[in-house]
């Protein structure tokens, strides 16, 4: 006998209950060696990992604050790391980090998360991101005066699957279609897209003939054609003068991004045209006022008559 409908369990799309990752010492500065050892951690959903400077008190490591140190925390001897520097945690399939008021700063891919002494908002972390705690002390070469820099490495790809489950391909296709239409001044039907009743069609890369999808790196050329970045990466590296593979239009990728040129007087469709007093329609900039022309002809003929009298 089949169980009642309410007793049937549907497959769950919940993210993994924990994430296992590595903090790998890293340095991209010539002559500067990486500091520290590889740290391996597994965080359960909601579990917090703290970063800070290790302080020895009465022969035992001491932690600032009331909370005791746990096995997932990471403590360093570097003097540029605050006693309580940053926190990292795992929630709903995503790894997060935030600065908790450090003096020398927490950096994610070289971006400082908050000012000195201020707590930052949470920032999501993905594989390959670089985390830096503190800044190197100038004039000192010892490791205790160097920042702690790590690259994030994951043991499995479960986080990728969890992120892709959150993706909305229909919403992505609609947004990408609207973006390309807005970027193309010659596109038609922009007003119709506002009242779209059916999902937009997939946008394909004309190089690999594969559809664009969420979590892909895309490149939109100035002519509003879109490609996978990996498909045009070699073309971009060759020269800043990019030739679109589809329409063959050439554009300078290093050109100014100033918007002043978009606000030239007379080019804005929202600007009211100039209308002279006593007229009901605007005059073209190439038209000549008949009265002014007649006055000029009269003055010229008067000048010729004076020369003849002389």
Residue, then its C-alpha position, 0 to 999 in steps of 0.5 A: x500500500x502506497x504511503x499517503x501523499x504527505x508522507x512522501x519525502x522529496x529530494x532535498x536541495x539543501x547545501x552541505x552541512x559543512x565545508x572543508x577548505x585550506x588556507x594556503x600561504x601566498x605571496x605575489x610580491x617579488x622577493x617576499x616569501x609566503x609566511x605561515x603554514x597550510x591550515x586545514x579547517x572544516x566548518x559546520x553551518x553557523x560555526x565561526x572561525x576567529x583570526x587573531x594574534x597569539x598572546x602568551x600569558x602565564x605561560x599559556x596562550x590567552x585570547x582577548x575577550x570572554x570567548x575561549x579559543x576553539x580548535x577551528x580558530x587560527x592564531x598567529x605570532x605576527x605583530x601586525x595582526x590584531x588580537x581579535x582580527x577577523x571572523x570567518x564562517x559557513x552559512x547556507x553553502x557559502x563561506x563568509x569573512x568580516x573584519x571585527x575592528x582590527x587596526x591594520x585591516x583585513x583585505x579580500x583580493x587586496x580590497x580593505x574591508x573596513x577602516x581602522x577599528x571599524x567592523x565590516x559587513x560580511x563578504x562572501x568568499x570563493x575558491x582562489x580568493x586571497x585573504x590578507x590580515x594586516x600590512x607589512x611593517x616597512x623597514x622590518x624583514x622578520x616574519x613577525x612584522x609581515x602580514x598573513x596572506x592566504x589563498x582559499x582552496x576547497x577540497x571538493x566542488x560541492x560549493x559550486x553545486x550549491x551556488x548553481x542551485x541558486x541560479x535563475x537562468x530565466x532571470x539571467x537571460x532576461x537581464x542580459x537581453x535587456x542589457x545588450x539592447x540598452x547598450x546598442x543604440x540601433x536596437x529596436x523594441x526596447x519599449x516592448x521588453x518592459x512588458x515582456x510576457x515570455x522569457x527571453x531567448x538564450x544569448x549564444x557566444x558566436x565563437x564557441x556557439x554555447x549559451x551564456x549562463x549564470x556564473x560565467x565570465x562574459x565580455x560585452x564589446x563596445x558594439x554591444x556583442x557579447x562573448x565568453x571572456x575565455x573566447x576573446x581573452x587572446x584577442x584582448x591581450x594582443x592589442x587594446x584595439x579590439x575588432x569584434x569577431x561578429x561585426x568587425x567593428x574596431x574599438x579602443x578598449x583603453x579609450x576614455x570612459x568619461x560621460x561628458x561626450x554623451x551630454x553635448x548640447x543639441x544631442x539630447x532628445x529630451x532637450x527642448x529645441x530652440x524656437x525664435x520669437x514669433x515662430x511656431x517651429x524650431x529652425x535648423x542650425x543650417x538655416x539662415x535668417x532672411x531678414x539678417x541676410x537682407x540687411x547684410x546685402x543692403x549694407x554691402x550694396x551701400x558700401x559699394x556705392x560709397x566706393x564708386x562715389x569716391 
